[in-house]
């Protein structure tokens, strides 16, 4: 039998993962729609990833801040600035890692750009972004 505290910790982590996954799926859908629209509008697929990424970024920040980590409940302007700065730093890393993974799927594996974008977003989300957002939205430091 699992002690009460371990069960509570597990439930909290499961709730964070589930909520963040829902936010991530929403952000990925927005990202993907912007990517496809930009490519159809004549933007090169290599450059279309930038506005797509930025659109998803906005959904990620506010979705995770408000729903996943509930970090907006006691925020002051200083806390909000810290969150934004940390989020920008993490997302700069995310952009670099995503570009590498995306290009690996496109160039080395020959996967269609639409599928490559979804796959790269998933890999980077699970391996980098979600773990780093615990630091971004940490309370009290």
C-alpha positions as CSV (number, residue, x, y, z in Angstrom):
1,X,0.0,0.0,0.0
2,X,1.2,3.5,-0.9
3,X,1.4,5.9,2.0
4,X,-1.1,8.8,1.8
5,X,1.6,11.5,1.0
6,X,2.9,9.5,-1.9
7,X,-0.6,9.1,-3.4
8,X,-1.2,12.8,-3.0
9,X,2.1,13.6,-4.7
10,X,1.4,11.2,-7.5
11,X,-2.1,12.7,-8.1
12,X,-0.6,16.2,-8.2
13,X,2.0,15.2,-10.7
14,X,-0.6,13.3,-12.8
15,X,-2.8,16.4,-12.7
16,X,0.1,18.7,-13.8
17,X,0.9,16.3,-16.7
18,X,-2.7,15.9,-17.8
19,X,-3.4,19.6,-17.7
20,X,-0.1,20.5,-19.4
21,X,-0.7,17.9,-22.0
22,X,-4.1,19.4,-22.8
23,X,-2.5,22.9,-23.0
24,X,0.3,21.4,-25.2
25,X,-2.2,19.8,-27.5
26,X,-4.0,23.1,-27.9
27,X,-0.8,24.9,-28.5
28,X,0.3,22.3,-31.0
29,X,-3.0,22.6,-32.9
30,X,-2.6,26.4,-33.1
31,X,1.1,26.0,-34.1
32,X,0.2,23.4,-36.8
33,X,-2.7,25.5,-38.2
34,X,-0.5,28.6,-38.4
35,X,2.3,26.5,-40.1
36,X,0.0,25.1,-42.7
37,X,-1.7,28.5,-43.3
38,X,1.7,30.2,-43.7
39,X,3.0,27.5,-46.1
40,X,-0.2,27.7,-48.2
41,X,0.1,31.5,-48.1
42,X,3.5,31.2,-49.8
43,X,5.9,31.3,-46.9
44,X,8.8,28.7,-47.1
45,X,8.2,25.8,-44.8
46,X,11.6,26.5,-43.2
47,X,10.4,30.0,-42.3
48,X,6.8,29.2,-41.6
49,X,7.9,27.4,-38.4
50,X,8.7,30.8,-36.8
51,X,5.2,32.3,-36.7
52,X,3.8,28.9,-35.9
53,X,6.1,28.5,-33.0
54,X,5.3,32.0,-31.7
55,X,1.5,31.4,-31.8
56,X,1.9,28.1,-29.9
57,X,4.2,29.9,-27.4
58,X,1.5,32.3,-26.4
59,X,-1.0,29.5,-25.8
60,X,1.7,27.6,-23.8
61,X,2.5,30.5,-21.5
62,X,-0.9,31.5,-20.5
63,X,-2.4,28.0,-20.5
64,X,0.3,26.6,-18.3
65,X,0.5,29.7,-16.1
66,X,-3.2,29.8,-15.5
67,X,-4.4,26.2,-15.7
68,X,-1.4,23.8,-15.1
69,X,0.6,25.6,-12.5
70,X,-2.0,28.1,-11.3
71,X,0.9,30.5,-11.0
72,X,-1.3,33.6,-11.7
73,X,-3.3,33.3,-8.5
74,X,-0.8,35.1,-6.3
75,X,1.3,36.8,-8.8
76,X,2.8,40.3,-8.4
77,X,4.2,42.3,-11.3
78,X,7.7,41.1,-10.2
79,X,6.6,37.4,-10.3
80,X,5.0,37.9,-13.7
81,X,8.2,39.5,-15.0
82,X,10.2,36.6,-13.6
83,X,7.9,34.0,-15.2
84,X,8.0,35.8,-18.6
85,X,11.8,36.0,-18.5
86,X,12.2,32.4,-17.5
87,X,9.7,31.3,-20.1
88,X,11.5,33.2,-22.8
89,X,14.8,31.6,-21.8
90,X,13.3,28.1,-21.8
91,X,11.5,28.7,-25.1
92,X,14.7,30.0,-26.7
93,X,16.2,26.5,-25.9
94,X,13.0,24.9,-27.1
95,X,13.2,26.7,-30.4
96,X,16.8,25.5,-31.0
97,X,16.0,21.9,-29.9
98,X,12.8,21.9,-32.0
99,X,14.7,23.2,-35.1
100,X,17.2,20.4,-34.7
101,X,14.6,17.7,-34.2
102,X,12.3,19.0,-36.9
103,X,15.2,19.1,-39.4
104,X,16.2,15.6,-38.4
105,X,12.7,14.4,-39.2
106,X,12.6,16.3,-42.5
107,X,16.1,15.8,-43.8
108,X,17.3,12.5,-42.4
109,X,14.0,10.7,-42.1
110,X,12.2,12.3,-45.1
111,X,9.0,12.9,-43.1
112,X,6.4,15.4,-44.5
113,X,6.7,18.8,-42.9
114,X,3.2,18.6,-41.2
115,X,4.0,15.3,-39.5
116,X,7.5,16.3,-38.7
117,X,6.2,19.4,-36.9
118,X,3.8,17.4,-34.8
119,X,6.5,14.8,-34.0
120,X,9.1,17.4,-33.1
121,X,6.7,19.3,-30.9
122,X,5.9,16.1,-29.0
123,X,9.4,15.0,-28.5
124,X,10.6,18.4,-27.3
125,X,7.6,18.9,-25.1
126,X,8.1,15.7,-23.2
127,X,11.9,15.8,-23.1
128,X,12.5,19.5,-22.4
129,X,9.6,21.9,-22.1
130,X,7.4,20.3,-19.4
131,X,10.3,19.6,-17.0
132,X,11.6,23.2,-17.4
133,X,8.2,24.8,-16.8
134,X,8.3,23.6,-13.2
135,X,11.2,26.0,-12.8
136,X,9.4,28.8,-14.9
137,X,6.3,28.8,-12.7
138,X,7.9,27.9,-9.4
139,X,6.5,29.7,-6.4
140,X,8.4,31.5,-3.8
141,X,11.9,31.8,-5.2
